Amino acid sequence: MKLLAREISIAILVNFGKEELFIRLSDPLWFQSLGCVLGFDWHSSGLTTVTTGALKQGLKDEAKNMGIFFAGGKGKSALNTPYDIEVSCEKGLIDEKEKQNLEKVSRLVAKIDADAIQSGYKLYHHFMIYDSRGNWVVIQQGMKANFGYARRYHWNSFGLSSFVRDPHKGVIASRKEDSLNLVDSSIDSTREKILGLANIGSRIVAKELRSIKLPQHHPLYPSDFNLSYLEKVMSKVNEENPKTFEELLLVKGLGEKTLRALALLANIIYGEALSFKDPATFSFAHGGKDGYPFPVDKEAYDKSIEVIKVAIDHARIGDMEKFNALKRLKEI
C-alpha cells in the first residue's frame, strides 16, 4: 500500500506538479477514492489515518527531492505537528518565517474544526503537508463516540482568502448534523459581536469575577463553575486583546463552551443570526483488506505498481507514451 501510494503520488507530481497533488489531496472525494484504490475500507474511519500514513511513509525517501514535507498524524502524532515543522526548519527545508506561519495555520485550523464548528466530533487526527513556498494541505478527522462514525475536514492554502468564512475545501461525513457553525460566511456581523463581547467581558471578568455572589435561592452555585479557570481564560483574552475573530480563536484556553456562550449572547443581546448550517458536503480497484466487496488481489495490486513505476521512469526521460496510454484507458 505504501508503494502504490508512493507511485501514484510521484506520477501526479511528474505529470502535473506539486500544486495539483495538493489540490487533489484536499478534495475529500478524491482522497476517499485514493484510499479505496489503495485497498482500505471505504466505510472505515481508518481509511483517513492509514492513507495519510501510507503517503508519509511511502514518500519519506523522496520528500526532500520533491520538496514536500509532512507533519502530524493520529493521536500523539497530531500533537507533534509543531515539532515536525520545527525539524523541517532546522534541516533548512523551510525558513523561520514559513515555520511560524505553518505553526499558526496548524493551530488555527485545529481550533476551528474543534471549537468553531460544534457538531459533537472530537478531533483525533491532524495531518499536514507543506512545501517551502508556503503551500499547505491539512486533513483532519473527528469522531463522535456515541455515534461511532467519523467526519473528515479538508483544507488547503490555494485561493484561501479567510479562515473564518466557509474556509474548507470539503468536509465529508456520513450524515449532516445540527452544528453551530461560527465560520459560516453569512454571519460576519455575529463574529464581530462575539469578538466585541469577548473583549468587553474579559476586562470586566478579569477585574470583578471573584466578587460575584449568587443569591441563595438561585439554582446555580459558585461551586458549579471553575471560576479560576474562567478568570484565567478571560484574563488571557484581556492580555492579548484580539483584533479579529481569527486572533480570538487562537487565544489559548478559549474553547467551544466559551465560544458558544459568546455566540448566544450576541444573539440575545444584539439579535445577531446564528448559523446551524453543517459544512459537510466514494471506489474499489484492488479490493478491500476486510474482503469487501472482494479480497485484495495482490497480483493485480503489484502489477498496478509496476505499470505506474515504468510509466514514471519513461516520463522522467521525456517519453510520455506510457502515460498517454494510461490516459486512454479511461476512454475504454
WOHUTA-V189145 format. One record per residue. N is the residue number from 1. RES is the residue in three letters. SS is DSSP state (2 for helix, 1 for strand, 0 for the rest). OMEGA is omega as a letter, one per 20 degrees, with the letter a starting at -180 (NA if undefined). BURIAL is b if it has 16 or more other ideal C-beta (glycine too) atoms within 10 Angstrom, else e. Layout:
BEGIN
N;RES;SS;OMEGA;BURIAL
N;RES;SS;OMEGA;BURIAL
END
This chain:
BEGIN
1;MET;0;r;b
2;LYS;2;a;b
3;LEU;2;a;b
4;LEU;2;r;b
5;ALA;2;r;b
6;ARG;2;a;b
7;GLU;2;r;b
8;ILE;2;a;b
9;SER;2;a;b
10;ILE;2;r;b
11;ALA;2;r;b
12;ILE;2;r;b
13;LEU;2;a;b
14;VAL;2;a;b
15;ASN;2;a;b
16;PHE;2;r;e
17;GLY;0;a;e
18;LYS;2;a;b
19;GLU;2;r;e
20;GLU;2;r;e
21;LEU;2;r;b
22;PHE;2;a;b
23;ILE;2;r;b
24;ARG;2;a;b
25;LEU;2;r;b
26;SER;0;r;b
27;ASP;0;a;b
28;PRO;2;a;b
29;LEU;2;r;e
30;TRP;2;r;e
31;PHE;2;r;b
32;GLN;2;r;b
33;SER;2;r;b
34;LEU;2;r;b
35;GLY;2;r;b
36;CYS;2;r;b
37;VAL;2;r;b
38;LEU;0;r;b
39;GLY;0;a;b
40;PHE;0;a;b
41;ASP;0;a;b
42;TRP;0;a;b
43;HIS;0;a;e
44;SER;0;r;b
45;SER;0;r;b
46;GLY;2;r;b
47;LEU;2;a;b
48;THR;2;a;b
49;THR;2;a;b
50;VAL;2;r;b
51;THR;2;r;b
52;THR;2;r;b
53;GLY;2;r;b
54;ALA;2;r;b
55;LEU;2;a;b
56;LYS;2;a;b
57;GLN;2;a;e
58;GLY;2;a;b
59;LEU;0;a;b
60;LYS;0;a;e
61;ASP;0;a;e
62;GLU;0;a;e
63;ALA;2;a;b
64;LYS;2;a;e
65;ASN;2;a;e
66;MET;2;r;e
67;GLY;0;r;e
68;ILE;1;a;b
69;PHE;1;a;b
70;PHE;1;r;b
71;ALA;1;r;b
72;GLY;1;a;b
73;GLY;1;a;b
74;LYS;1;r;b
75;GLY;0;a;e
76;LYS;2;r;e
77;SER;2;r;b
78;ALA;2;r;b
79;LEU;2;a;e
80;ASN;0;a;b
81;THR;2;r;b
82;PRO;2;r;e
83;TYR;2;r;e
84;ASP;2;r;b
85;ILE;2;r;b
86;GLU;2;r;b
87;VAL;2;r;e
88;SER;2;r;b
89;CYS;2;a;b
90;GLU;2;r;e
91;LYS;0;a;e
92;GLY;0;a;e
93;LEU;0;r;b
94;ILE;0;r;b
95;ASP;0;a;e
96;GLU;2;r;e
97;LYS;2;r;e
98;GLU;2;r;b
99;LYS;2;a;b
100;GLN;2;r;e
101;ASN;2;r;b
102;LEU;2;r;b
103;GLU;2;r;b
104;LYS;2;r;e
105;VAL;2;a;b
106;SER;2;r;b
107;ARG;2;a;b
108;LEU;2;a;b
109;VAL;2;r;b
110;ALA;2;a;b
111;LYS;2;a;b
112;ILE;2;a;b
113;ASP;2;r;b
114;ALA;2;a;b
115;ASP;2;a;b
116;ALA;2;r;b
117;ILE;1;a;b
118;GLN;1;a;b
119;SER;0;r;b
120;GLY;0;r;e
121;TYR;0;a;b
122;LYS;1;a;e
123;LEU;1;r;b
124;TYR;1;a;e
125;HIS;1;a;b
126;HIS;1;a;b
127;PHE;1;a;b
128;MET;1;r;b
129;ILE;1;a;b
130;TYR;1;r;b
131;ASP;1;a;b
132;SER;0;a;e
133;ARG;0;r;e
134;GLY;0;r;e
135;ASN;0;a;b
136;TRP;1;r;b
137;VAL;1;r;b
138;VAL;1;r;b
139;ILE;1;a;b
140;GLN;1;r;b
141;GLN;1;r;b
142;GLY;1;a;b
143;MET;1;r;b
144;LYS;1;a;b
145;ALA;0;a;e
146;ASN;0;a;e
147;PHE;0;r;e
148;GLY;0;r;e
149;TYR;1;a;e
150;ALA;1;r;b
151;ARG;1;a;b
152;ARG;1;a;b
153;TYR;1;a;b
154;HIS;1;r;b
155;TRP;1;r;b
156;ASN;1;a;b
157;SER;0;a;b
158;PHE;0;r;e
159;GLY;0;a;e
160;LEU;0;a;e
161;SER;0;a;e
162;SER;0;r;e
163;PHE;0;a;b
164;VAL;0;r;b
165;ARG;0;a;e
166;ASP;0;a;e
167;PRO;0;a;b
168;HIS;0;r;b
169;LYS;0;r;b
170;GLY;1;r;b
171;VAL;1;a;b
172;ILE;1;a;b
173;ALA;0;a;b
174;SER;0;r;e
175;ARG;0;r;e
176;LYS;0;a;e
177;GLU;0;r;b
178;ASP;0;a;e
179;SER;0;r;b
180;LEU;1;a;b
181;ASN;1;a;b
182;LEU;0;r;b
183;VAL;0;r;b
184;ASP;0;a;b
185;SER;2;a;e
186;SER;2;a;e
187;ILE;2;r;b
188;ASP;2;a;e
189;SER;2;r;e
190;THR;2;r;b
191;ARG;2;r;b
192;GLU;2;a;e
193;LYS;2;r;b
194;ILE;2;r;b
195;LEU;2;r;b
196;GLY;2;r;e
197;LEU;2;r;b
198;ALA;2;a;b
199;ASN;2;r;b
200;ILE;2;a;e
201;GLY;2;a;b
202;SER;2;r;b
203;ARG;2;r;e
204;ILE;2;a;e
205;VAL;2;a;b
206;ALA;2;a;b
207;LYS;2;a;e
208;GLU;2;a;e
209;LEU;2;a;b
210;ARG;2;r;e
211;SER;2;a;e
212;ILE;0;r;e
213;LYS;0;r;e
214;LEU;0;r;e
215;PRO;0;a;e
216;GLN;0;a;e
217;HIS;0;a;e
218;HIS;0;a;e
219;PRO;0;r;e
220;LEU;0;a;e
221;TYR;0;r;e
222;PRO;2;a;e
223;SER;2;r;e
224;ASP;2;a;e
225;PHE;0;r;e
226;ASN;0;a;e
227;LEU;2;a;e
228;SER;2;r;e
229;TYR;2;r;e
230;LEU;2;r;e
231;GLU;2;a;b
232;LYS;2;a;e
233;VAL;2;a;b
234;MET;2;r;b
235;SER;2;r;b
236;LYS;2;r;b
237;VAL;2;r;b
238;ASN;2;a;b
239;GLU;2;a;e
240;GLU;2;r;b
241;ASN;0;a;e
242;PRO;0;a;b
243;LYS;0;a;e
244;THR;0;r;e
245;PHE;2;r;b
246;GLU;2;r;b
247;GLU;2;r;e
248;LEU;2;a;b
249;LEU;2;a;b
250;LEU;0;r;e
251;VAL;0;a;b
252;LYS;0;r;e
253;GLY;0;r;e
254;LEU;0;a;b
255;GLY;0;a;e
256;GLU;2;a;e
257;LYS;2;r;e
258;THR;2;r;b
259;LEU;2;r;b
260;ARG;2;r;b
261;ALA;2;r;e
262;LEU;2;r;b
263;ALA;2;r;b
264;LEU;2;r;e
265;LEU;2;r;b
266;ALA;2;r;b
267;ASN;2;a;b
268;ILE;2;a;e
269;ILE;2;a;e
270;TYR;2;a;e
271;GLY;0;a;e
272;GLU;0;a;b
273;ALA;0;r;e
274;LEU;0;r;b
275;SER;0;r;b
276;PHE;0;r;e
277;LYS;0;r;b
278;ASP;0;a;b
279;PRO;0;a;b
280;ALA;0;a;b
281;THR;0;NA;e
282;PHE;0;NA;e
283;SER;0;r;e
284;PHE;0;r;b
285;ALA;0;a;e
286;HIS;0;a;b
287;GLY;0;r;b
288;GLY;1;a;b
289;LYS;0;r;b
290;ASP;0;r;e
291;GLY;0;a;e
292;TYR;0;i;e
293;PRO;0;r;e
294;PHE;0;a;e
295;PRO;1;r;e
296;VAL;0;r;b
297;ASP;0;a;e
298;LYS;2;r;e
299;GLU;2;r;e
300;ALA;2;r;e
301;TYR;2;a;b
302;ASP;2;r;e
303;LYS;2;r;e
304;SER;2;r;b
305;ILE;2;a;b
306;GLU;2;a;e
307;VAL;2;a;e
308;ILE;2;a;b
309;LYS;2;r;b
310;VAL;2;r;e
311;ALA;2;r;b
312;ILE;2;r;b
313;ASP;2;r;e
314;HIS;2;a;e
315;ALA;2;a;b
316;ARG;2;r;e
317;ILE;0;r;e
318;GLY;0;r;e
319;ASP;0;a;e
320;MET;0;a;e
321;GLU;2;a;e
322;LYS;2;r;b
323;PHE;2;r;b
324;ASN;2;r;e
325;ALA;2;r;e
326;LEU;2;r;e
327;LYS;2;a;e
328;ARG;2;a;e
329;LEU;2;a;e
330;LYS;0;r;e
331;GLU;0;a;e
332;ILE;0;NA;e
END
